[in-house]
Amino acid sequence: MEGNGSVDMFSEVLENQFLQAAKLVENHLDSEIQKLDQIGEDELELLKEKRLAALRKAQQQKQEWLSKGHGEYREIGSERDFFQEVKESEKVVCHFYRDTTFSGNLMEPPFQSQKKFGTNFTKLEKKTIRGKKYDSDSDDD
């Protein structure tokens, strides 16, 4: 029987804690509503201008990414072009592939479906990279 008394006391304490938390949230919401009610036309216009400026900046960034080739999956023709692409973009995903292997073609469909702006998705055939270590004719891969 003593167990029921402690459960009742625990549930009462818990109920009081929830009630206090709800009152705090309600008071906070009331103060926010009061602030919004007191906003004048000038402040609303300022908020609108800030939002429009943020939207313009986001659109400008998207146009810049489009001009750099973001949003499409394309092949890079040379090693020099590869380094130029990497320097121009903050984030680059490059698929190094060989036409002679089946596994290289498995990555094509997932990369082709990428339309993310801010990340440049490209591919480069392995034989385009100079150097013996990366030579696609070697058997040590």
C-alpha positions in Angstrom: 0.0 0.0 0.0 2.9 2.3 0.7 3.9 1.9 -3.0 0.7 3.6 -4.2 1.3 6.6 -2.0 4.8 7.2 -3.5 3.4 6.7 -7.0 0.7 9.3 -6.3 3.2 11.7 -4.9 5.5 11.2 -7.9 2.7 11.8 -10.4 1.7 14.9 -8.5 5.2 16.3 -8.6 5.5 15.4 -12.3 2.2 17.1 -12.9 3.4 20.3 -11.2 6.6 20.3 -13.2 4.6 20.0 -16.5 2.3 22.8 -15.3 5.3 25.1 -14.6 6.9 24.3 -17.9 3.6 25.0 -19.7 3.3 28.3 -17.9 6.8 29.3 -18.9 6.2 28.5 -22.5 2.8 30.3 -22.4 4.5 33.5 -20.9 7.2 33.4 -23.6 4.6 33.1 -26.4 2.6 35.9 -24.9 5.6 38.2 -24.8 6.4 37.3 -28.4 2.9 38.0 -29.5 3.0 41.3 -27.7 6.2 42.3 -29.5 4.6 41.5 -32.8 1.6 43.5 -32.0 3.7 46.5 -31.3 5.7 46.4 -34.5 5.2 49.5 -36.6 5.0 49.9 -40.4 8.6 51.0 -40.5 9.8 47.9 -38.7 7.7 45.7 -41.0 9.2 47.4 -44.0 12.7 46.9 -42.7 12.0 43.2 -42.1 10.6 42.9 -45.6 13.7 44.5 -47.1 16.0 42.2 -45.2 14.1 39.2 -46.4 14.2 40.4 -50.0 17.9 41.1 -49.8 18.5 37.5 -48.5 16.4 36.1 -51.3 18.3 38.1 -53.9 21.6 37.0 -52.4 20.5 33.3 -52.6 19.4 33.7 -56.2 22.7 35.3 -57.1 24.6 32.5 -55.4 22.5 29.9 -57.4 23.2 31.7 -60.7 26.9 31.7 -59.8 26.9 28.0 -59.1 25.0 27.4 -62.4 27.7 29.3 -64.3 30.3 27.1 -62.7 28.5 23.9 -63.8 26.7 23.0 -60.6 23.5 21.1 -60.9 24.7 18.9 -63.8 27.0 15.9 -64.1 29.6 16.4 -66.8 32.9 15.0 -67.9 36.2 16.9 -67.6 38.4 16.6 -70.6 41.9 17.2 -69.2 43.9 17.3 -66.1 44.3 21.1 -66.4 40.5 21.5 -66.6 40.1 19.2 -63.5 42.3 21.5 -61.4 40.5 24.6 -62.7 37.1 23.0 -61.7 38.4 22.2 -58.2 39.7 25.7 -57.7 36.5 27.4 -58.7 34.2 25.3 -56.4 34.2 25.0 -52.7 32.7 21.4 -52.9 33.5 19.0 -55.7 32.6 15.3 -56.1 34.7 13.8 -58.9 34.2 10.3 -60.2 37.5 8.9 -61.5 36.6 6.0 -63.8 38.0 3.7 -66.5 36.0 2.6 -69.5 37.4 -0.9 -69.2 35.9 -1.7 -65.9 32.2 -2.5 -65.1 32.3 -1.0 -61.6 33.2 2.4 -63.0 29.9 2.5 -64.9 27.9 1.6 -61.7 28.4 5.1 -60.3 27.0 6.9 -63.4 23.3 6.8 -62.5 23.6 8.1 -58.9 25.8 10.9 -60.0 23.7 11.8 -63.0 20.7 12.3 -60.7 22.5 14.8 -58.5 21.0 18.3 -58.9 22.5 19.8 -55.8 23.7 23.4 -56.0 26.8 24.2 -54.0 28.5 20.9 -55.0 30.0 20.3 -58.4 29.6 16.7 -59.7 32.1 15.8 -62.4 33.8 12.7 -63.8 37.3 12.2 -65.2 38.6 9.2 -67.1 41.5 7.8 -65.2 43.8 7.7 -68.3 43.6 11.6 -68.6 45.7 12.0 -65.4 49.4 12.0 -66.1 51.9 9.9 -64.1 52.9 6.3 -63.9 51.0 5.7 -60.6 47.7 6.7 -62.3 48.3 5.1 -65.7 45.1 3.2 -66.7 47.1 0.7 -68.6 49.0 -0.6 -65.5 47.8 -3.7 -63.8 48.6 -2.6 -60.2 45.2 -0.9 -59.6 
